[in-house]
C-alpha cells in the first residue's frame, strides 16, 4: 500500500466501508492507473492536473462528490470548460462505467437459484429412441383445399404489341450511366 492509498483510506474510511470490495480493488489496481495515464496523454494534462483527475476519480467512485462538484472544483483551479467536459466524460465512461459493471457482475441476486429447474440434455439412448419413433411413424398431413383457377384474361387490342417486321433496325440498348461501358466501345 503506497502513501497515497493510505491517505485516501484514512480520509474516506466510512465511504470505503460502504463500497464493494471489488470496486475498491479496481481503485487500487494497475488498470485504474493505466486509465488515468491514458486520460493524461489523451488530453495532454500536466502532472498536477493528472493528480486532480485521479483524486476526483476516487471521489466519484466513493460518491463523496458529484460530477457537478468535480466540475466546479476544476473550474476553480483554472481549467477551461472544454477540458473539464472532456475529463468528466472520460471519467464517466472509463472509470465509473467500469466500476458499475464490476458491481453488477459481483452483486448477489435475490433469487433462490437452487429452486430453478436445471435443463438436462437427453441421453444418447433417449435421442436414438426418439429418432426411431419418428422414423417408424409416418407423418400425416391434413388435406388442403384448392381454390378453382380463374379463367385467363384475354388480351385487349391495345395491350398486344405490334408484330415485329424485319425491315426495322434493331433498337440501340439504353446504357446505364452508372455502369461501365463494354470494352470496344
VOLUMNU-333120 format. One line per 2 residues: their letters; for each residue x, z negated, y negated of C-alpha. Coordinates in Angstrom, 3 decimals. Example, Ala and Ser with C-alpha at 12.3 -4.5 7.8 and 13.67 -1.06 7.14 Angstrom:
BEGIN
AS> 12.300:-7.800:4.500  13.670:-7.140:1.060
END
This chain:
BEGIN
XX> 0.000:0.000:0.000  1.536:1.051:-3.288
XX> 1.286:-0.746:-6.626  -1.481:1.489:-7.996
XX> -3.640:0.949:-4.920  -3.137:-2.817:-5.163
XX> -4.128:-2.863:-8.855  -7.290:-0.852:-8.199
XX> -8.238:-3.020:-5.220  -7.855:-6.275:-7.143
XX> -9.631:-4.949:-10.250  -12.579:-3.489:-8.358
XX> -12.732:-5.733:-5.301  -16.527:-6.155:-5.469
XX> -17.147:-2.421:-5.750  -14.808:-1.679:-2.865
XX> -16.674:-4.113:-0.609  -19.819:-2.023:-1.106
XX> -18.107:1.271:-0.215  -17.971:2.618:3.319
XX> -14.526:2.204:4.827  -14.311:5.973:5.442
XX> -14.622:6.674:1.709  -12.000:4.031:0.983
XX> -9.722:5.736:3.473  -10.344:9.020:1.630
XX> -9.479:7.376:-1.720  -6.064:6.275:-0.468
XX> -5.384:9.376:1.611  -2.919:12.153:1.016
XX> -5.880:14.519:0.715  -7.069:12.731:-2.443
XX> -3.570:13.035:-3.932  -3.441:16.722:-2.993
XX> -6.800:17.338:-4.685  -5.653:15.578:-7.869
XX> -2.380:17.553:-7.790  -4.353:20.796:-7.394
XX> -6.539:19.879:-10.381  -3.387:19.189:-12.387
XX> -1.863:22.553:-11.505  -5.104:24.487:-11.941
XX> -5.819:23.109:-15.407  -2.168:22.650:-16.497
XX> -2.620:18.932:-17.156  0.135:16.630:-18.322
XX> 1.196:13.717:-16.126  -0.714:11.339:-18.406
XX> -3.897:13.428:-18.178  -3.478:13.623:-14.412
XX> -3.284:9.833:-14.216  -6.545:9.640:-16.203
XX> -8.186:12.129:-13.818  -7.021:10.179:-10.765
XX> -8.270:6.859:-12.173  -11.561:8.484:-13.184
XX> -11.942:9.809:-9.657  -11.630:6.241:-8.379
XX> -14.195:5.050:-10.950  -16.640:7.783:-9.949
XX> -16.209:7.128:-6.240  -16.816:3.412:-6.690
XX> -19.686:4.179:-9.094  -18.117:1.997:-11.763
XX> -18.617:4.779:-14.309  -20.911:7.753:-14.602
XX> -19.883:11.312:-15.405  -21.035:10.762:-18.990
XX> -18.849:7.657:-19.305  -15.833:9.548:-17.995
XX> -16.521:12.486:-20.340  -16.775:10.128:-23.324
XX> -13.554:8.390:-22.275  -11.708:11.722:-22.021
XX> -13.076:12.822:-25.398  -11.895:9.547:-26.967
XX> -8.432:10.252:-25.545  -8.330:13.604:-27.356
XX> -9.221:16.146:-24.662  -11.219:19.202:-25.698
XX> -14.725:19.680:-24.337  -13.937:22.782:-22.296
XX> -11.160:20.985:-20.429  -13.389:17.939:-19.903
XX> -16.111:20.116:-18.349  -13.618:21.770:-16.009
XX> -12.205:18.403:-14.935  -15.648:16.931:-14.318
XX> -16.719:19.994:-12.369  -13.641:19.798:-10.138
XX> -14.022:16.038:-9.645  -17.642:16.539:-8.654
XX> -17.085:19.490:-6.341  -13.805:18.412:-4.755
XX> -13.866:14.598:-4.764  -17.453:13.344:-4.921
XX> -18.881:16.020:-2.635  -16.236:15.298:-0.009
XX> -16.988:11.578:-0.222  -20.723:12.272:0.196
XX> -20.020:14.439:3.233  -17.837:11.722:4.733
XX> -20.554:9.144:4.104  -23.285:11.321:5.637
XX> -21.151:12.044:8.670  -20.402:8.403:9.404
XX> -23.765:6.916:8.389  -25.689:5.424:11.275
XX> -29.198:6.686:11.835  -32.294:4.520:12.136
XX> -33.448:6.433:15.193  -33.009:4.973:18.619
XX> -31.190:7.823:20.311  -31.419:6.187:23.722
XX> -35.178:6.896:23.825  -34.722:10.636:23.146
XX> -35.061:12.710:26.284  -31.863:14.421:27.273
XX> -32.091:18.060:28.276  -30.684:18.640:31.721
XX> -29.875:22.131:32.824  -31.390:23.150:36.143
XX> -29.058:23.109:39.089  -27.870:26.407:40.566
XX> -30.104:25.899:43.598  -33.159:25.431:41.343
XX> -32.274:28.596:39.423  -31.876:30.522:42.666
XX> -35.258:29.258:43.878  -36.946:30.323:40.608
XX> -35.327:33.724:40.860  -36.526:34.187:44.436
XX> -40.084:33.208:43.460  -40.060:35.685:40.603
XX> -38.594:38.439:42.763  -41.185:37.976:45.526
XX> -44.294:37.656:43.369  -45.406:40.931:41.843
XX> -46.055:40.982:38.145  -49.637:41.933:37.400
XX> -50.506:43.414:34.059  -54.024:43.395:32.657
XX> -55.601:46.829:32.398  -55.593:48.337:28.953
XX> -58.460:50.171:27.315  -57.606:53.605:25.984
XX> -59.301:54.943:22.884  -60.586:58.520:23.018
XX> -58.280:61.048:21.415  -59.627:62.544:18.192
XX> -60.067:66.314:18.221  -57.233:68.132:16.466
XX> -57.837:69.217:12.915  -57.905:72.981:12.386
XX> -55.562:74.168:9.632  -57.154:75.488:6.453
XX> -56.009:78.798:4.985  -54.290:77.013:2.105
XX> -52.165:74.934:4.458  -50.997:77.884:6.615
XX> -47.614:79.192:5.466  -47.314:82.919:4.825
XX> -45.738:84.922:7.631  -42.010:85.495:7.384
XX> -41.000:89.023:6.529  -37.661:90.413:7.475
XX> -37.193:92.145:4.104  -36.921:88.952:2.004
XX> -33.485:87.436:1.508  -32.813:84.053:3.046
XX> -33.151:81.241:0.503  -29.939:79.573:-0.608
XX> -29.651:75.983:0.587  -30.036:73.382:-2.123
XX> -26.811:71.424:-2.471  -26.975:67.703:-2.819
XX> -24.897:66.723:-5.886  -23.791:63.542:-4.104
XX> -22.336:65.314:-1.078  -19.050:67.113:-0.767
XX> -19.140:70.878:-0.794  -18.444:72.522:2.550
XX> -14.961:73.920:2.920  -14.504:77.515:1.888
X> -16.995:77.471:-1.000
END
